[in-house]
């Protein structure tokens, strides 16, 4: 079994918003990936962006720049 680590989790209301985040980050080489929403979090579309907690400021700035709507930004063990 894989050891759980603290991660930055960004959830979205819709799958479209999650896919928009993935494309935006891929184009700008921003670290992270889409994952199923962890069981400890209840969220809209079932997809979440997962990245290291250290990248929080960079990612929140990127989200604001892109105008991507998020449901929540939090840290949890994944």
MMTF fields as JSON, N, C-alpha, C and O atoms, coordinates in Angstrom:
{
  "mmtfVersion": "1.0.0",
  "mmtfProducer": "UNKNOWN",
  "numBonds": 311,
  "numAtoms": 312,
  "numGroups": 78,
  "numChains": 1,
  "numModels": 1,
  "chainsPerModel": [1],
  "groupsPerChain": [78],
  "chainIdList": ["A"],
  "bondAtomList": [4, 2, 8, 6, 12, 10, 16, 14, 20, 18, 24, 22, 28, 26, 32, 30, 36, 34, 40, 38, 44, 42, 48, 46, 52, 50, 56, 54, 60, 58, 64, 62, 68, 66, 72, 70, 76, 74, 80, 78, 84, 82, 88, 86, 92, 90, 96, 94, 100, 98, 104, 102, 108, 106, 112, 110, 116, 114, 120, 118, 124, 122, 128, 126, 132, 130, 136, 134, 140, 138, 144, 142, 148, 146, 152, 150, 156, 154, 160, 158, 164, 162, 168, 166, 172, 170, 176, 174, 180, 178, 184, 182, 188, 186, 192, 190, 196, 194, 200, 198, 204, 202, 208, 206, 212, 210, 216, 214, 220, 218, 224, 222, 228, 226, 232, 230, 236, 234, 240, 238, 244, 242, 248, 246, 252, 250, 256, 254, 260, 258, 264, 262, 268, 266, 272, 270, 276, 274, 280, 278, 284, 282, 288, 286, 292, 290, 296, 294, 300, 298, 304, 302, 308, 306],
  "bondOrderList": [1, 1, 1, 1, 1, 1, 1, 1, 1, 1, 1, 1, 1, 1, 1, 1, 1, 1, 1, 1, 1, 1, 1, 1, 1, 1, 1, 1, 1, 1, 1, 1, 1, 1, 1, 1, 1, 1, 1, 1, 1, 1, 1, 1, 1, 1, 1, 1, 1, 1, 1, 1, 1, 1, 1, 1, 1, 1, 1, 1, 1, 1, 1, 1, 1, 1, 1, 1, 1, 1, 1, 1, 1, 1, 1, 1, 1],
  "groupList": [{"groupName": "UNK", "atomNameList": ["N", "CA", "C", "O"], "elementList": ["N", "C", "C", "O"], "formalChargeList": [0, 0, 0, 0], "bondAtomList": [1, 0, 2, 1, 3, 2], "bondOrderList": [1, 1, 2], "singleLetterCode": "X", "chemCompType": "L-PEPTIDE LINKING"}],
  "groupTypeList": [0, 0, 0, 0, 0, 0, 0, 0, 0, 0, 0, 0, 0, 0, 0, 0, 0, 0, 0, 0, 0, 0, 0, 0, 0, 0, 0, 0, 0, 0, 0, 0, 0, 0, 0, 0, 0, 0, 0, 0, 0, 0, 0, 0, 0, 0, 0, 0, 0, 0, 0, 0, 0, 0, 0, 0, 0, 0, 0, 0, 0, 0, 0, 0, 0, 0, 0, 0, 0, 0, 0, 0, 0, 0, 0, 0, 0, 0],
  "groupIdList": [1, 2, 3, 4, 5, 6, 7, 8, 9, 10, 11, 12, 13, 14, 15, 16, 17, 18, 19, 20, 21, 22, 23, 24, 25, 26, 27, 28, 29, 30, 31, 32, 33, 34, 35, 36, 37, 38, 39, 40, 41, 42, 43, 44, 45, 46, 47, 48, 49, 50, 51, 52, 53, 54, 55, 56, 57, 58, 59, 60, 61, 62, 63, 64, 65, 66, 67, 68, 69, 70, 71, 72, 73, 74, 75, 76, 77, 78],
  "secStructList": [7, 7, 7, 7, 7, 3, 3, 3, 3, 3, 3, 7, 1, 1, 2, 2, 2, 2, 2, 2, 2, 2, 2, 2, 2, 2, 2, 6, 6, 7, 1, 7, 3, 3, 3, 3, 7, 7, 6, 6, 1, 7, 7, 1, 1, 1, 3, 3, 3, 3, 3, 7, 4, 4, 4, 2, 2, 2, 2, 2, 2, 2, 2, 2, 2, 2, 6, 7, 7, 7, 1, 3, 3, 3, 3, 3, 3, 7],
  "xCoordList": [0.844, 0.0, 0.892, 1.897, 0.508, 1.249, 1.071, -0.019, 2.162, 2.095, 1.345, 1.592, 0.433, -0.32, 0.549, 1.347, 0.383, 1.133, 0.168, -0.937, 0.591, -0.193, -0.162, 0.916, -1.324, -1.434, -2.405, -3.298, -2.211, -3.145, -4.221, -3.909, -5.477, -6.589, -7.511, -7.967, -7.776, -8.667, -9.854, -9.686, -11.047, -12.25, -13.03, -12.858, -13.893, -14.634, -16.112, -16.47, -16.955, -18.392, -18.703, -19.587, -17.964, -18.259, -17.009, -15.885, -17.223, -16.131, -15.452, -14.235, -16.22, -15.663, -14.615, -13.554, -14.902, -13.935, -12.673, -11.566, -12.834, -11.681, -10.816, -9.589, -11.441, -10.703, -10.02, -8.914, -10.672, -10.078, -8.81, -7.8, -8.876, -7.709, -6.566, -5.413, -6.892, -5.87, -5.185, -3.958, -5.96, -5.397, -4.557, -3.461, -5.061, -4.337, -2.982, -1.96, -2.982, -1.732, -0.782, 0.43, -1.316, -0.465, 0.251, 1.452, -0.462, 0.121, 1.217, 2.171, 1.083, 2.053, 3.031, 3.797, 2.991, 3.871, 3.788, 4.802, 2.565, 2.328, 2.107, 1.312, 2.817, 2.787, 1.404, 0.672, 1.048, -0.202, -0.875, -0.401, -2.006, -2.765, -4.19, -4.472, -5.078, -6.455, -6.534, -5.909, -7.307, -7.538, -9.02, -9.718, -9.503, -10.854, -10.849, -9.855, -11.929, -12.005, -11.803, -12.475, -10.889, -10.678, -11.964, -12.802, -12.104, -13.316, -13.544, -14.681, -12.455, -12.581, -13.17, -13.471, -13.333, -13.857, -15.134, -15.194, -16.13, -17.346, -17.322, -17.224, -17.411, -17.321, -18.19, -18.573, -18.486, -19.381, -19.167, -19.918, -18.165, -18.078, -17.344, -17.41, -16.655, -15.947, -14.49, -13.772, -14.026, -12.626, -11.99, -12.644, -10.703, -9.971, -8.571, -8.032, -7.982, -6.595, -5.75, -6.042, -4.706, -3.837, -2.428, -1.89, -1.835, -0.479, 0.172, -0.475, 1.436, 2.124, 1.653, 1.361, 1.578, 1.133, 2.034, 1.578, 3.296, 4.235, 3.875, 4.284, 3.122, 2.759, 1.453, 0.948, 0.905, -0.398, -0.475, -1.408, 0.479, 0.423, 0.488, -0.27, 1.39, 1.521, 0.235, -0.212, -0.353, -1.567, -2.76, -3.56, -2.9, -4.025, -3.876, -4.873, -2.649, -2.432, -2.811, -3.418, -2.458, -2.783, -4.297, -4.827, -4.984, -6.445, -7.08, -7.992, -6.603, -7.134, -6.86, -7.728, -5.657, -5.282, -6.162, -6.58, -6.444, -7.234, -8.732, -9.504, -9.146, -10.579, -11.309, -12.509, -10.584, -11.19, -11.954, -11.434, -13.175, -13.998, -13.716, -13.725, -13.465, -13.223, -14.312, -15.011, -14.441, -15.384, -14.669, -15.172, -13.48, -12.718, -11.244, -10.89, -10.392, -8.961, -8.566, -8.721, -8.056, -7.71, -6.577, -6.201, -6.05, -5.005, -5.549, -6.315, -5.138, -5.506, -4.526, -3.762, -4.546, -3.678, -4.308, -5.482, -3.5, -3.959, -2.941, -3.119],
  "yCoordList": [-1.181, 0.0, 1.249, 1.313, 2.209, 3.455, 4.322, 4.403, 4.972, 5.869, 7.149, 7.721, 7.589, 8.811, 10.025, 10.035, 11.044, 12.293, 13.463, 13.382, 14.551, 15.784, 16.385, 16.584, 16.675, 17.238, 18.41, 18.511, 19.281, 20.363, 19.792, 19.24, 19.92, 19.379, 20.524, 21.288, 20.63, 21.672, 20.973, 20.182, 21.264, 20.635, 21.629, 22.844, 21.065, 21.857, 21.472, 20.359, 22.403, 22.137, 21.243, 20.389, 21.444, 20.7, 20.035, 20.458, 18.995, 18.304, 19.255, 19.196, 20.119, 21.086, 21.974, 22.223, 22.446, 23.277, 22.482, 23.012, 21.223, 20.365, 20.16, 20.22, 19.922, 19.72, 21.012, 20.977, 22.14, 23.438, 23.652, 24.142, 23.284, 23.396, 22.515, 22.945, 21.294, 20.367, 20.932, 20.909, 21.426, 21.98, 23.222, 23.366, 24.115, 25.338, 25.003, 25.577, 24.086, 23.719, 22.978, 23.19, 22.119, 21.398, 22.374, 22.235, 23.348, 24.327, 25.155, 25.566, 25.397, 26.236, 25.43, 25.987, 24.12, 23.197, 23.398, 23.41, 23.554, 23.67, 22.267, 21.492, 21.96, 20.644, 20.277, 21.13, 19.005, 18.493, 17.554, 17.338, 16.994, 16.087, 15.958, 16.245, 15.523, 15.276, 13.923, 12.954, 13.871, 12.63, 12.553, 13.567, 11.363, 11.305, 12.027, 11.976, 12.684, 13.405, 12.403, 11.373, 12.696, 11.792, 11.596, 12.495, 10.432, 10.105, 11.047, 11.267, 11.606, 12.492, 13.856, 14.659, 14.115, 15.4, 15.126, 14.176, 15.934, 15.84, 16.972, 18.139, 16.635, 17.686, 17.363, 16.217, 18.409, 18.388, 17.353, 16.381, 17.527, 16.737, 15.414, 14.573, 15.202, 13.944, 13.973, 12.995, 15.092, 15.242, 16.365, 17.346, 16.203, 17.216, 17.356, 16.403, 18.538, 18.771, 18.513, 19.019, 17.726, 17.347, 17.858, 17.635, 18.541, 19.084, 19.136, 18.867, 19.48, 19.591, 20.857, 21.863, 20.815, 21.986, 23.207, 24.344, 22.973, 24.084, 24.914, 26.07, 24.336, 25.053, 25.838, 26.37, 25.916, 26.555, 27.975, 28.285, 28.835, 30.23, 30.322, 31.076, 29.56, 29.585, 29.109, 29.695, 28.053, 27.51, 28.435, 28.62, 29.016, 29.936, 31.181, 31.724, 31.627, 32.739, 32.345, 33.136, 31.129, 30.649, 30.54, 30.893, 30.052, 29.932, 31.309, 31.48, 32.278, 33.645, 34.215, 34.855, 33.985, 34.484, 33.876, 34.571, 32.582, 31.884, 32.1, 31.864, 32.548, 32.722, 31.402, 31.311, 30.376, 29.066, 29.088, 29.534, 28.604, 28.561, 27.265, 26.184, 27.381, 26.205, 26.098, 27.068, 24.923, 24.729, 24.954, 25.662, 24.343, 24.483, 24.211, 23.482, 24.798, 24.559, 24.209, 25.022, 22.998, 22.552, 21.539, 21.056, 21.232, 20.226, 19.026, 19.156, 17.84, 16.61, 15.525, 15.675, 14.429, 13.306, 12.47, 12.106, 12.168, 11.356, 10.281, 9.472],
  "zCoordList": [0.0, 0.0, 0.0, 0.708, -0.79, -0.908, 0.331, 0.896, 0.746, 1.897, 1.503, 0.441, 2.369, 2.093, 2.372, 3.31, 1.546, 1.676, 1.699, 1.162, 2.324, 2.332, 0.93, 0.37, 0.357, -0.987, -1.001, -0.16, -1.964, -2.231, -3.146, -4.201, -2.752, -3.523, -3.912, -3.062, -5.199, -5.72, -6.366, -7.294, -5.878, -6.406, -7.268, -7.17, -8.115, -9.095, -9.072, -8.688, -9.486, -9.574, -10.769, -10.699, -11.877, -13.108, -13.67, -13.399, -14.452, -15.134, -16.118, -16.295, -16.751, -17.7, -17.025, -17.598, -15.827, -15.093, -14.75, -14.833, -14.371, -14.058, -15.299, -15.217, -16.433, -17.682, -18.129, -18.669, -17.907, -18.22, -17.385, -17.891, -16.117, -15.234, -15.738, -15.778, -16.118, -16.612, -17.86, -17.961, -18.786, -20.029, -19.746, -20.289, -18.904, -18.573, -17.944, -18.319, -17.001, -16.314, -17.246, -17.192, -18.095, -19.043, -19.972, -20.205, -20.499, -21.419, -20.757, -21.417, -19.463, -18.738, -17.887, -17.101, -18.058, -17.331, -15.819, -15.121, -15.334, -13.897, -13.346, -13.878, -12.285, -11.673, -11.163, -10.662, -11.293, -10.764, -11.741, -12.856, -11.291, -12.156, -11.639, -10.476, -12.519, -12.122, -11.43, -11.859, -10.359, -9.628, -9.262, -9.291, -8.921, -8.35, -7.002, -6.276, -6.67, -5.391, -4.25, -4.209, -3.329, -2.193, -1.381, -1.303, -0.789, -0.023, 1.147, 1.566, 1.676, 2.835, 2.475, 3.358, 1.171, 0.689, -0.095, -0.875, 0.103, -0.695, -1.703, -1.325, -2.991, -4.009, -5.212, -5.447, -5.962, -7.098, -8.174, -8.243, -9.02, -10.241, -10.08, -10.977, -8.98, -8.776, -9.199, -8.991, -9.799, -10.184, -9.383, -9.029, -9.103, -8.346, -8.928, -9.492, -8.793, -9.171, -7.934, -6.85, -8.106, -6.999, -7.286, -8.371, -6.313, -6.456, -5.077, -4.064, -5.049, -3.764, -3.042, -3.689, -1.72, -0.949, -1.167, -1.05, -1.481, -1.702, -2.936, -3.046, -3.852, -5.078, -4.939, -5.928, -3.734, -3.51, -4.08, -4.82, -3.752, -4.206, -5.728, -6.338, -6.34, -7.794, -8.464, -9.45, -7.928, -8.538, -8.321, -9.238, -7.141, -6.93, -7.815, -8.29, -8.035, -8.964, -10.388, -11.11, -10.793, -12.137, -12.322, -13.376, -11.293, -11.36, -11.53, -12.339, -10.776, -10.89, -12.275, -12.868, -12.79, -14.113, -15.198, -16.125, -15.083, -16.092, -15.923, -16.852, -14.738, -14.478, -14.302, -14.563, -13.857, -13.651, -12.321, -11.298, -12.357, -11.146, -10.403, -10.992, -9.105, -8.278, -7.216, -6.923, -6.656, -5.556, -4.234, -3.362, -4.085, -2.843, -3.099, -4.026, -2.274, -2.302, -0.874, 0.037, -0.685, 0.658, 0.609, -0.459, 1.761, 1.863, 2.599, 3.554, 2.139, 2.835, 2.454, 1.5, 3.199, 2.898, 1.808, 1.878, 0.789, -0.337, -0.6, -1.511]
}
